[in-house]
Amino acid sequence: MTQPPLATARLALTAVTRADVDALWHIWREPDVRRYQFDDIDVTRERAAEIVEAGLVDARDGLGLWVVRESGRDPIVGVAGLRPVASSAEHEAGLAGMVEVVVSLAPAVWRRGYATEALGAVMAYAFTSLKLRHLAAVVDAPNAASHAMIKRLGFVAVGEGDGPRYPFRAYVLSRL
């Protein structure tokens, strides 16, 4: 199964490719991005390539990563996606077997609603095309902006746990 392009009023999302590694690495290295996305650990280019490669593997099941661009513009401003819940499941058993939404954007485009918009497109695809019944989200406790966004999208808190660097809160959204 291939990931279709997704679009919103302001954004174009296309399936990630290996050619996107450098653009995403540049974004993921930003201190404000890596603080919560990568537990404040510096992201090497090799790690960025591993993440993209994992997204390509997940794409075989219709999951994976989409690069995010502003409509009609070329530079990549971030990434949004769907991935099998991984390490969080060992701390929050209720998430085992679920699919998690992820998003990270360049700080230059924060506070424009792009993360909510991109995740909305990815979630619509997950519920309509993939027919998923539930989606998970995991947010580090101190990341107030992401908690607010996930709640706006309709996710409900289901538990908390200790993450590698910060405690986290797990959320679930169920399709009606």
C-alpha positions in Angstrom: 0.0 0.0 0.0 1.4 3.4 -0.9 0.8 6.6 1.1 -1.4 9.0 -0.8 -0.6 12.7 -0.9 -2.7 14.6 1.6 -3.7 18.2 1.4 -5.3 20.8 3.7 -6.3 24.4 3.0 -2.7 25.5 3.7 -0.5 22.5 3.5 0.7 19.7 1.2 1.8 16.4 2.6 3.7 13.9 0.6 5.2 10.5 1.5 8.7 10.9 2.9 11.6 9.7 0.7 15.2 9.1 1.3 15.9 12.4 -0.4 14.2 14.2 2.5 16.7 13.1 5.1 18.8 16.3 5.1 15.8 18.6 5.3 14.3 16.7 8.2 17.7 16.4 9.9 18.0 20.1 9.8 14.6 20.5 11.5 15.2 17.7 14.1 18.5 19.2 15.2 16.8 22.4 16.3 17.0 22.6 20.1 13.3 23.5 20.5 12.3 20.5 18.3 14.6 17.9 19.8 13.7 19.0 23.4 10.6 16.8 23.5 10.7 14.9 20.1 14.1 13.4 20.9 14.3 13.8 24.7 16.8 16.6 24.1 19.4 14.3 22.6 21.3 15.7 19.5 20.0 14.1 16.4 22.7 12.8 14.0 22.2 12.5 10.3 22.4 8.8 10.7 19.6 8.9 13.2 17.5 11.0 10.9 18.2 8.5 8.1 17.1 5.6 10.4 13.8 7.4 11.2 13.1 8.0 7.5 13.9 4.4 6.7 11.6 3.2 9.5 8.9 5.5 8.0 9.4 3.8 4.6 9.1 0.4 6.2 5.9 1.5 8.0 4.5 2.8 4.6 4.2 -0.8 3.5 1.2 -1.0 5.9 -0.1 2.4 4.9 1.4 4.1 7.9 4.7 6.1 7.7 5.7 9.7 7.5 4.6 12.6 5.3 6.8 15.6 4.8 4.9 18.9 5.3 5.1 21.9 3.0 3.2 25.1 2.8 0.9 24.8 -0.2 2.6 26.0 -3.4 6.0 26.3 -1.7 9.0 24.0 -1.9 10.8 23.9 1.4 9.9 21.2 3.8 8.6 22.7 7.1 8.1 19.5 9.0 6.8 16.0 9.1 3.6 14.2 10.3 2.8 10.6 10.4 1.5 7.4 11.7 3.7 4.7 13.3 3.1 1.6 15.4 3.3 2.5 19.1 6.8 1.5 20.3 8.6 2.3 23.5 5.6 4.0 25.2 3.7 0.7 25.2 6.1 -0.8 27.7 5.2 2.0 30.1 1.5 2.3 29.2 0.2 -1.2 28.3 -3.1 0.1 27.0 -1.3 1.4 23.9 0.1 -1.9 22.8 -0.8 -2.7 19.2 -2.1 0.8 18.5 -0.9 3.4 16.0 0.5 6.7 17.2 0.3 10.1 15.5 3.5 12.1 15.3 4.3 15.6 14.2 7.3 17.9 14.3 7.6 21.2 12.6 10.4 23.8 12.2 10.1 26.5 14.9 9.9 29.1 12.1 6.3 27.9 11.4 5.1 27.3 14.9 2.0 29.0 16.2 0.2 29.0 12.9 -1.9 25.9 13.5 0.0 23.8 11.0 0.6 20.9 13.4 -3.1 20.6 14.1 -3.9 20.9 10.4 -1.3 18.3 9.4 -2.3 15.8 12.0 -6.0 16.4 11.1 -5.2 15.3 7.5 -3.2 12.3 8.7 -5.9 11.3 11.2 -8.7 11.5 8.5 -6.6 9.2 6.3 -6.1 6.8 9.2 -9.8 6.6 10.0 -11.2 6.6 6.5 -8.6 4.9 4.3 -7.0 2.6 6.8 -10.2 2.0 8.8 -8.4 2.3 12.1 -10.6 2.4 15.1 -8.2 4.1 17.5 -5.2 6.3 17.4 -2.7 7.0 20.2 -0.7 10.1 21.1 2.1 10.3 23.6 3.2 13.7 24.9 6.0 14.6 27.3 4.5 16.1 30.5 6.2 19.6 30.2 5.1 20.0 26.6 2.0 22.2 27.3 1.5 23.2 23.6 1.3 19.6 22.4 -1.1 18.7 25.2 -3.4 21.5 24.2 -3.2 20.5 20.5 -3.9 16.8 21.1 -6.9 17.7 23.3 -8.2 20.1 20.5 -8.0 17.2 18.1 -10.3 15.1 20.4 -7.8 12.8 22.1 -8.6 11.8 25.7 -5.9 11.1 28.4 -5.7 7.4 29.3 -2.6 7.2 31.5 0.8 8.5 32.5 4.2 7.0 32.7 7.9 7.6 33.1 9.6 8.3 29.8 13.3 8.3 29.0 13.8 11.9 30.0 10.3 13.3 31.0 7.2 11.7 32.4 4.6 11.4 29.6 0.8 11.4 29.2 -0.8 8.9 26.8 -3.9 9.8 24.9 -6.3 7.8 22.7 -8.9 9.0 20.1 -11.5 6.5 19.1 -13.5 6.7 15.8 -17.2 7.1 16.4 
